[in-house]
Amino acid sequence: MSTVLPPGSRISGTRLAALLGPWRDGSGRQGTARLAASLRQLVLEGALVAGTRLPSERELSASLAVSRTMVTSAVDRLRDEGLLASRQGAGTWVTVQAATREPGGWSAMSEPAPLDLALASPAAIPEFPAAVDRAARRLSPLLAGGGHQLQGLLELRELIADRFTRRGLPTGPEQIMITNGAQHAFALVLRMLVGPGDRVLMEQPGYPNAYEAVHAVNGRIVATALREDGWCLTEMEAAVRQAAPRLAYLMVDFHNPTGLRMTAPERHRLAALLRRTRTMAVVDETLVELDLDHDPAVVPRAKVAPPPMAALAPDQVITIGSTSKLFWGGLRLGWVRTTPELVHRLGAARLGMDLGSPIMEQLVLAELYAEAFTDESTVVTRRLASFAHGRDLAMDLVREHCPGWSVRRPAGGLSLWCDLGAPISVRLSASARDRGVRIVPGDRFAAHGGLRHRLRLPYALPPEQLREAIRRLGLVAAELADQDGPEHEGPVLPVT
């Protein structure tokens, strides 16, 4: 049973109470604020979609065991915000404006805030402006042409292909297609390989935008759970046998949001599974270069990164990636690495979406790429050192301000995957917004609901902003603990 209701449906008081979870009914203004915040979060998460009709205030108050006055006041707040609308005789329903009025989902990306922990997106590297200047000086010869290069600039494709070759996967530029980021790359592969109703194997927790990309092509997600210490290959093998997925989507190097990296024996076992079952897999390497524990004094950064999964299963693995984390997300460039035949098919699929990535941006990325991945360069070393400092600072701050949380120290990536000890991440996110901090609750990283006891905590902000953001999160967490002692927290309802 999905937690998302179809547009125009009516939700019962019992089911809405289940979706709200253990929000802990309080009294007076405090209880009203918490109820309003929890309802607001359901709308912002998409659990209550536009057009959904709410139960009557009498029914909801009975289901929640609170006063009707509290329910009326909470609904009035959301109506004033434009999230709900009412008409006599027709009841109350979620409005179309719900997705855009409040900061959350895609609108959070369009309205960045100083204390924004919703996105694990670091600022550009200091070398970026100089790379833009060099690229601008090289643009003139290309201006005589039409500017459309469906597969991408040859120079950039050669640089990316060389990086794959140096990592142990011989690659030519004909096997690379430049895309508008890794998300665009995945969307292109889905457009080429997945049809309505086809199953796609995905990790849970996982990357929310990847889930959305599968929904956009009407694919069906088959979720395979990650353990605290890594992948359960036995469960994955069972899922492949039973569901026969058309495609798998995996992040084996510093998985988002957990920061886990698949071990060498696990990689070989996974590759054998893909080969044996002839399952195609998209391996997302967006975070592959973000190894924060590597010592560059032993092996230069330019030579770091394990062999790609495609080296173990060349006929079954399509690799996608980007340098949005390493250089800057605003560059909006990524790539697909696969066989020349599939690159040709991707090009045909791409014609219905765009005619190629911007040339100027590709020149900039070529400048950055050529500079960063040499044995003498310190560009990547300095970048990763700043991320490592942010990770260690975030760990210290969580221990100081949120002592009830459990956090495993990731070896790479850009975020901590926090266990809050109670299913409060939705309320924590809503209350943190009132204190000027944006944070994404754990269930956004679940394919089919759950994970409300989890929170992704990126550490890409500058140190002073990170300190202030986690300090405020600690205050909110303490308030929630005072309101709802652990003995009052009910179980998280399973969703299947």
C-alpha positions in Angstrom: 0.0 0.0 0.0 1.5 3.3 -1.0 1.5 6.3 1.3 0.7 8.6 -1.6 -3.0 9.1 -2.4 -4.3 9.5 -5.9 -5.5 13.0 -6.8 -9.1 13.7 -5.9 -9.4 10.8 -3.3 -10.6 11.2 0.2 -8.5 10.1 3.2 -10.1 8.8 6.3 -9.4 10.0 9.7 -7.9 6.7 10.7 -5.5 6.7 7.8 -4.5 10.3 8.2 -3.7 9.6 11.8 -1.5 6.8 10.7 0.3 9.0 8.2 0.9 11.6 10.9 2.5 9.0 13.0 3.5 9.6 16.7 3.3 13.4 16.4 2.2 13.4 20.1 -1.0 15.3 20.7 -0.3 18.2 23.0 -2.6 20.9 24.2 -3.2 24.6 23.6 -1.1 26.6 21.1 1.8 24.1 21.3 -0.3 21.2 20.3 -2.0 23.1 17.5 1.4 24.2 16.1 2.7 20.6 16.1 -0.4 19.3 14.4 -0.2 22.0 11.8 3.5 21.4 11.2 2.9 17.6 10.8 0.0 18.2 8.4 2.1 20.7 6.4 5.0 18.2 6.1 2.6 15.6 4.6 1.6 18.0 2.0 5.2 19.2 1.2 6.4 15.6 1.0 3.6 14.7 -1.5 1.9 12.2 0.8 -1.2 14.3 0.5 -1.3 15.4 -3.1 -3.3 18.3 -4.6 -7.0 17.5 -4.6 -7.0 15.1 -1.7 -10.0 15.7 0.5 -9.4 15.6 4.3 -11.8 14.0 6.8 -14.2 16.2 8.6 -12.8 18.1 11.6 -15.0 16.0 13.9 -13.7 12.7 12.4 -10.1 13.8 12.5 -10.4 15.0 16.1 -11.8 11.6 17.1 -9.1 9.7 15.3 -6.4 11.8 16.9 -8.1 11.9 20.3 -7.7 15.7 20.5 -10.2 18.5 20.7 -12.0 19.7 17.7 -10.8 23.2 18.4 -7.2 22.1 18.0 -8.0 20.5 14.6 -9.9 23.5 13.4 -7.1 25.9 14.4 -4.5 23.7 12.6 -6.5 23.5 9.5 -7.1 27.3 9.6 -3.3 27.8 9.6 -2.8 25.7 6.5 -5.7 27.3 4.8 -4.2 30.7 5.5 -0.9 29.5 4.0 -2.7 28.4 0.8 -2.1 24.7 1.4 -5.7 23.9 2.0 -9.0 25.2 0.8 -12.6 24.7 2.0 -16.1 25.2 0.8 -19.3 24.6 2.6 -20.8 21.3 1.6 -17.6 20.2 -0.2 -15.3 19.9 2.8 -11.5 20.7 2.9 -9.0 19.6 0.3 -5.3 20.1 -0.6 -4.8 22.9 -3.1 -2.7 23.1 -6.2 -0.5 25.7 -4.6 0.8 23.2 -2.1 4.0 22.3 -4.0 5.1 25.9 -4.5 4.0 28.0 -1.6 6.2 26.5 1.0 10.0 25.8 0.7 10.3 22.1 0.2 10.9 19.7 -2.7 11.9 21.4 -5.9 11.0 24.9 -4.6 13.8 24.6 -1.9 16.2 24.4 -4.8 14.8 27.6 -6.4 15.0 29.5 -3.1 18.3 28.8 -1.4 18.6 29.7 2.3 21.8 30.4 4.3 21.2 27.4 6.6 20.1 25.0 3.8 20.8 21.4 4.7 18.3 20.1 2.2 20.9 19.9 -0.6 24.4 18.4 -0.3 25.8 21.0 -2.7 29.1 22.7 -2.0 30.1 26.1 -3.3 32.3 26.2 -6.4 36.1 25.6 -6.1 38.3 28.7 -6.0 39.8 27.7 -9.4 36.5 27.9 -11.1 36.6 31.6 -12.3 40.0 31.2 -13.9 38.7 28.1 -15.8 35.8 30.2 -17.1 38.2 32.8 -18.3 40.4 30.2 -20.1 37.3 28.6 -21.7 36.0 31.9 -22.9 39.3 32.6 -24.8 38.9 29.2 -26.5 35.3 29.7 -27.6 35.8 31.8 -30.7 36.7 28.9 -33.1 33.5 27.1 -32.2 31.2 30.1 -32.8 31.4 29.5 -36.5 29.4 26.3 -36.1 25.8 25.7 -35.1 26.8 24.7 -31.5 24.9 21.4 -31.4 26.9 18.4 -30.4 24.6 15.7 -29.4 27.3 13.4 -27.9 29.4 16.2 -26.5 32.6 18.0 -27.0 35.3 15.5 -28.2 38.0 17.0 -26.0 35.9 16.6 -22.9 34.9 13.1 -23.8 38.5 12.2 -24.3 39.4 13.5 -20.9 36.6 11.5 -19.2 37.5 8.4 -21.2 41.1 8.6 -20.1 40.0 8.9 -16.4 38.1 5.6 -16.8 41.1 4.0 -18.5 43.4 5.0 -15.8 41.0 3.5 -13.2 41.2 0.1 -15.0 38.3 0.3 -17.5 39.7 0.9 -21.0 37.4 3.5 -22.6 37.3 5.5 -25.8 35.5 8.8 -26.4 33.0 7.0 -28.6 31.7 5.4 -25.4 31.0 8.7 -23.6 28.0 10.9 -23.9 28.0 14.3 -22.1 24.7 15.1 -20.4 23.2 17.9 -18.3 24.2 16.2 -15.0 24.0 12.6 -13.7 20.2 12.9 -13.1 19.7 13.8 -16.8 21.9 10.8 -17.7 19.7 8.5 -15.6 16.6 9.9 -17.2 18.0 9.2 -20.7 18.8 5.6 -19.8 15.3 5.1 -18.4 13.8 6.7 -21.5 15.8 4.2 -23.6 15.4 1.0 -21.5 12.3 1.2 -19.2 8.6 1.2 -20.2 5.4 1.6 -18.2 5.2 -1.2 -15.6 8.8 -2.3 -15.9 10.5 -3.1 -12.6 13.6 -1.2 -11.5 15.7 -2.5 -8.6 16.8 0.3 -6.3 18.4 0.6 -2.9 16.5 1.7 0.2 17.5 4.2 1.6 18.3 5.8 -1.7 18.5 9.0 -3.8 15.0 10.6 -3.9 15.4 12.1 -7.3 16.3 8.7 -8.8 13.0 7.4 -7.4 11.2 10.3 -9.0 12.9 9.6 -12.4 11.6 6.0 -12.3 8.1 7.3 -11.4 8.3 9.7 -14.3 8.5 6.8 -16.8 5.8 4.9 -14.9 8.3 2.2 -13.8 7.8 0.1 -10.7 10.4 0.3 -8.0 11.6 -2.9 -6.4 13.4 -1.8 -3.2 16.3 -3.7 -1.7 17.3 -2.6 1.8 20.8 -1.6 2.9 22.0 -2.8 6.3 23.7 -0.5 8.7 27.1 -1.9 7.5 26.4 -2.3 3.8 24.5 -4.2 1.1 22.7 -7.4 1.7 23.6 -9.3 -1.5 21.5 -12.3 -0.5 18.4 -10.1 -0.4 19.4 -8.5 -3.7 19.9 -11.8 -5.4 16.4 -12.9 -4.2 14.9 -9.7 -5.5 16.4 -10.2 -8.9 15.2 -13.8 -9.1 11.7 -13.0 -8.0 11.1 -9.6 -9.7 13.3 -10.0 -12.8 13.9 -6.2 -13.0 14.4 -4.6 -16.3 17.1 -2.4 -14.8 18.9 -1.8 -11.5 20.1 1.6 -10.2 22.9 1.4 -7.7 25.4 3.7 -5.9 28.3 1.5 -4.8 30.8 4.3 -4.0 29.8 6.5 -1.1 26.1 5.8 -1.4 23.7 8.7 -1.0 22.6 9.1 1.8 24.5 6.5 3.9 28.1 7.2 2.7 28.7 3.4 2.4 31.2 2.0 -0.1 30.8 -1.6 -1.4 33.7 -3.9 -0.6 35.8 -5.7 -3.3 34.2 -9.1 -2.5 30.7 -7.6 -2.7 31.5 -6.0 -6.0 32.6 -9.3 -7.5 29.5 -11.0 -6.2 27.3 -8.3 -7.5 29.0 -8.4 -10.9 28.5 -12.2 -11.1 24.8 -11.7 -10.3 24.4 -9.2 -13.1 26.2 -11.4 -15.6 24.3 -14.5 -14.5 20.9 -13.0 -14.7 21.7 -10.6 -17.6 20.4 -7.7 -15.6 21.3 -4.3 -16.8 22.5 -1.9 -14.1 23.1 1.8 -13.9 25.9 2.5 -11.5 25.9 6.2 -10.3 29.4 7.4 -9.7 28.6 11.0 -8.7 30.4 10.6 -5.4 33.1 8.2 -6.5 36.0 10.7 -6.2 35.0 11.9 -2.7 37.2 9.5 -0.7 37.8 11.5 2.5 40.1 9.1 4.3 42.7 8.6 1.6 46.2 9.9 2.4 47.5 11.7 -0.7 51.0 11.4 0.6 50.8 7.6 0.0 49.0 7.6 -3.4 48.3 10.9 -5.4 44.7 11.9 -5.5 44.8 11.8 -9.3 45.3 8.0 -9.1 42.6 7.3 -6.5 39.2 5.7 -7.2 38.6 1.9 -7.4 38.0 0.2 -10.8 34.4 0.9 -12.0 31.8 -1.8 -11.6 31.7 -1.9 -15.4 35.2 -3.4 -15.4 33.7 -6.5 -13.7 30.5 -6.7 -15.8 31.2 -4.7 -19.0 28.1 -5.9 -20.9 25.7 -5.3 -18.0 26.8 -2.0 -16.4 26.1 1.5 -17.6 28.1 4.1 -15.7 26.8 7.6 -15.0 28.6 10.4 -13.2 29.2 14.1 -12.8 31.6 16.6 -11.2 28.8 18.6 -9.5 30.2 17.8 -6.0 33.9 18.0 -6.9 33.8 21.3 -8.9 30.3 23.0 -8.7 26.7 21.8 -9.1 25.9 25.0 -11.1 27.9 23.7 -14.0 25.2 21.1 -14.7 27.2 18.6 -16.6 27.6 14.8 -16.4 28.1 11.8 -18.6 27.1 8.3 -19.5 29.8 5.6 -20.1 28.6 2.6 -22.0 29.1 0.7 -25.3 29.2 2.7 -28.6 26.0 0.9 -29.6 24.1 2.1 -26.5 25.6 5.6 -26.9 24.0 5.7 -30.4 20.6 4.5 -28.9 20.9 7.2 -26.2 21.4 9.8 -28.9 18.2 8.7 -30.6 16.3 8.8 -27.3 17.8 12.2 -26.5 16.5 13.9 -29.6 13.1 14.1 -27.9 14.5 15.9 -24.9 17.3 18.2 -26.1 20.0 18.6 -28.7 23.1 18.4 -26.5 24.7 20.1 -23.6 26.0 23.7 -23.6 29.3 24.1 -25.3 30.7 26.9 -23.1 30.1 24.8 -19.9 31.8 21.8 -21.6 34.9 24.0 -22.3 34.9 25.0 -18.6 34.7 21.4 -17.4 37.4 20.4 -19.8 39.7 23.1 -18.3 38.9 21.9 -14.7 39.2 18.2 -15.6 42.6 18.6 -17.3 43.9 20.6 -14.4 42.5 18.5 -11.5 43.5 15.0 -12.5 47.3 15.3 -12.8 49.8 14.0 -10.4 51.1 17.5 -9.6 47.6 19.0 -9.0 46.4 19.9 -5.5 42.9 21.0 -6.7 41.2 17.8 -5.7 43.3 17.3 -2.6 42.3 20.7 -1.2 38.7 20.2 -2.1 38.5 16.8 -0.3 40.4 18.1 2.7 37.7 20.8 3.2 35.0 18.1 2.9 36.8 15.9 5.5 37.0 18.9 7.8 33.2 19.5 7.4 32.5 15.8 8.1 34.6 15.7 11.3 33.1 19.0 12.4 29.6 17.8 11.8 30.3 14.6 13.8 31.6 16.7 16.7 28.6 19.1 16.6 26.1 16.2 16.5 27.7 14.7 19.6 27.6 18.1 21.3 24.1 19.4 20.4 22.2 16.1 19.6 23.7 13.6 22.0 20.7 11.2 21.6 21.5 10.6 17.9 23.6 7.8 16.6 25.9 8.5 13.6 28.4 6.3 11.8 31.4 8.1 10.4 31.4 7.8 6.6 34.6 7.3 4.7 33.4 9.6 1.9 30.5 11.4 0.4 28.9 14.6 1.6 26.5 13.7 4.4 25.9 11.9 7.7 23.0 9.4 7.9 21.7 10.0 11.5 19.6 7.7 13.6 17.4 10.0 15.7 16.4 7.2 18.1 12.7 7.9 17.5 10.4 8.4 14.4 10.5 12.2 14.6 12.3 13.3 11.4 9.2 14.8 9.8 8.4 16.9 12.8 12.0 17.8 13.2 12.1 19.0 9.7 9.0 21.1 10.0 10.1 22.7 13.3 13.6 23.3 12.0 12.1 25.3 9.2 10.6 27.7 11.7 14.1 28.3 13.0 15.5 29.0 9.6 17.1 25.6 8.9 16.0 23.4 5.9 16.5 19.7 6.4 15.1 16.7 4.5 13.4 14.0 6.7 14.4 10.4 6.4 11.3 9.1 4.6 12.2 11.2 1.5 15.0 8.6 1.1 12.6 5.6 1.3 11.1 4.1 -1.8 8.0 2.9 -0.1 7.7 4.8 3.2 9.4 4.5 6.6 12.8 5.7 7.8 11.2 8.5 9.9 13.8 7.8 12.6 16.5 8.8 10.1 17.8 12.2 8.9 20.4 13.0 6.2 22.7 15.7 7.4 25.0 17.2 4.7 28.2 18.9 5.8 28.9 21.0 2.6 28.1 24.3 4.3 30.9 26.6 5.4 32.0 25.8 9.0 30.2 28.8 10.7 26.9 28.1 8.9 27.2 24.4 9.7 27.8 25.2 13.4 24.8 27.4 13.6 22.5 25.0 11.7 23.3 22.0 13.9 23.1 24.1 17.0 19.5 25.0 16.0 18.7 21.4 15.1 19.9 20.5 18.6 17.5 23.0 20.2 14.6 21.6 18.1 15.5 18.0 19.0 15.6 18.9 22.7 12.1 20.5 22.4 10.7 17.5 20.7 12.2 15.2 23.4 10.7 17.4 26.2 7.3 17.3 24.5 7.3 13.6 23.6 9.3 11.5 26.1 10.3 8.2 24.5 7.5 6.4 26.4 5.0 8.3 24.3 6.4 7.5 20.9 4.3 4.9 19.2 5.5 2.4 16.6 6.1 3.4 13.0 3.3 1.9 11.0 4.6 -0.4 8.3 3.9 0.5 4.7 4.0 -2.2 2.0 
